[in-house]
């Protein structure tokens, strides 16, 4: 096997572990979803077992990522980014970054609504940064009730109770950055 292929295969395990942790999943949950045993998953993540297509395809489906992302395949020159929106809490999150672990970037769309929303403040570990692209964002942060317009940004510790919504009933578009804890709370698929 060539050194290049060996190098690609050596990073698959850490990528799989980072994806699983980023999504807050256990080996047992991934095993149930993919049909791959926990011991095989553990050996893959630790590098004691080589990845093959038979194992990587169900994992790519379970994590909802392209196979290329799991193996770190080199780009083929196609500059297009294939975005897959995630809908949670009535909002749409469009992932803009694709590396597992670390800070993640999303475009967030808060739909318009006729009646004002009643804020439901949430807390979680992490830190969040946001930038308003379009519309007027209502940010409730602890006791503060703020309105941000296009071009305005905010950053805050997400252990403070917070809520995001439309300030005037119209659609709001923003860029949002958060670490793995914030991503897990906001955009991971629900487990029903």
C-alpha positions in Angstrom: 0.0 0.0 0.0 1.4 3.4 -0.9 2.4 5.9 1.8 -0.3 8.3 0.6 -3.0 5.7 1.1 -1.5 4.7 4.5 -1.6 8.4 5.5 -5.3 8.8 4.5 -6.3 5.6 6.3 -4.4 6.7 9.5 -6.7 9.8 9.9 -10.0 7.9 9.4 -10.2 6.7 13.1 -9.7 10.1 14.7 -12.2 11.6 12.2 -14.8 9.0 13.1 -14.2 9.6 16.9 -14.4 13.4 16.4 -17.7 13.1 14.5 -19.2 10.7 17.0 -18.3 13.0 19.9 -19.3 16.1 18.1 -22.8 14.6 17.7 -22.9 13.5 21.3 -23.4 9.9 20.3 -22.2 6.7 22.1 -20.6 3.7 20.4 -23.8 1.8 21.3 -26.0 4.4 19.5 -23.8 4.4 16.4 -23.7 0.6 16.4 -27.5 0.4 16.6 -27.8 2.9 13.7 -25.2 1.3 11.4 -25.4 -2.4 12.3 -21.6 -2.3 13.0 -20.6 -3.8 16.3 -19.4 -1.6 19.1 -16.0 -3.4 19.2 -15.5 -2.9 15.5 -16.4 0.8 15.9 -14.0 1.1 18.8 -11.2 -0.6 16.8 -11.8 1.7 13.8 -11.7 4.9 16.0 -8.5 3.8 17.7 -6.8 2.8 14.4 -6.5 -0.9 15.3 -8.8 -1.8 12.4 -8.5 -0.5 8.8 -11.5 1.2 7.3 -13.1 -0.3 4.2 -16.1 0.7 2.1 -18.3 -1.9 3.8 -17.8 0.0 7.1 -17.5 3.5 5.9 -20.7 3.7 3.8 -23.1 3.1 6.7 -21.0 5.4 8.9 -21.2 8.2 6.2 -25.0 7.7 6.1 -25.3 7.7 9.9 -23.3 10.9 10.3 -24.9 12.4 7.2 -21.5 13.4 5.7 -20.0 12.6 2.3 -17.7 9.6 2.2 -14.9 12.0 1.1 -15.2 13.8 4.4 -14.6 10.6 6.4 -11.4 9.7 4.6 -10.2 13.2 4.0 -10.1 12.7 0.2 -8.3 15.4 -1.7 -10.5 17.9 -3.5 -11.0 17.1 -7.2 -11.1 20.7 -8.4 -14.8 21.1 -8.2 -15.3 24.3 -6.2 -19.0 23.8 -5.5 -20.0 23.3 -1.9 -23.0 21.0 -1.4 -25.0 22.3 1.5 -27.5 20.2 3.4 -29.9 22.4 5.5 -30.9 21.2 8.9 -34.3 22.2 10.3 -34.6 22.6 14.1 -36.9 24.6 16.3 -38.6 26.1 13.3 -35.3 27.5 12.0 -33.0 26.4 9.2 -29.3 25.9 9.8 -27.1 25.6 6.7 -23.6 24.2 7.5 -20.8 26.3 6.0 -17.9 24.4 7.5 -17.3 20.7 7.1 -14.4 19.7 9.4 -15.4 17.5 12.4 -14.6 19.1 15.7 -13.8 22.6 16.6 -15.7 25.7 15.8 -18.5 25.2 13.2 -20.0 27.9 11.0 -23.7 28.0 9.9 -26.0 30.3 8.1 -29.2 30.5 10.2 -32.6 31.5 8.8 -35.3 32.5 11.3 -38.6 32.5 9.5 -41.1 35.4 9.6 -44.2 35.1 11.7 -47.4 37.0 12.2 -47.6 36.9 15.9 -44.7 37.8 18.1 -42.9 34.8 19.6 -42.6 34.3 23.4 -38.9 33.8 24.1 -38.0 30.5 25.6 -34.5 31.0 27.0 -32.0 28.1 26.9 -28.6 27.5 28.2 -25.8 25.1 27.3 -22.0 25.0 27.5 -20.1 26.8 24.8 -19.7 30.2 23.3 -21.6 31.7 20.3 -20.8 34.4 17.8 -23.4 35.8 15.4 -23.6 38.3 12.6 -26.8 39.6 11.1 -26.9 39.5 7.3 -30.6 40.4 6.7 -33.5 41.4 8.8 -33.8 42.5 12.4 -32.8 39.9 15.1 -34.2 39.9 18.6 -31.6 38.6 21.0 -32.7 38.0 24.6 -29.6 37.4 26.7 -30.3 37.0 30.4 -32.2 40.2 31.4 -31.2 42.1 28.3 -33.5 42.3 25.2 -31.6 43.5 22.2 -32.4 44.2 18.5 -29.6 43.8 16.0 -29.8 44.9 12.4 -27.8 44.0 9.3 -24.1 44.3 9.8 -24.3 44.0 13.6 -22.7 41.2 15.6 -22.9 39.7 19.0 -20.9 37.2 21.0 -21.9 35.6 24.3 -21.3 32.7 26.7 -24.1 30.2 26.1 -24.3 29.3 29.8 -26.2 32.6 30.0 -29.9 32.1 29.2 -30.5 33.2 25.6 -33.0 33.2 22.8 -33.0 34.3 19.1 -36.0 35.4 17.1 -37.3 37.9 14.6 -37.7 41.4 16.0 -40.3 42.6 13.5 -42.0 39.4 12.2 -39.9 39.3 9.1 -37.3 36.7 8.1 -33.9 37.1 9.7 -30.7 35.7 8.2 -27.5 35.5 10.1 -24.1 33.8 10.3 -23.4 31.9 13.5 -20.3 30.2 14.9 -20.2 27.9 17.8 -18.2 25.1 19.3 -19.2 21.4 19.4 -21.4 21.8 22.5 -23.4 24.6 20.9 -23.6 22.7 17.6 -24.9 19.6 19.4 -27.7 21.6 21.1 -28.7 23.6 18.0 -28.4 21.4 14.9 -28.0 17.7 15.7 -30.9 15.6 14.6 -33.3 14.6 17.4 -33.3 11.1 18.6 -36.9 10.0 18.8 
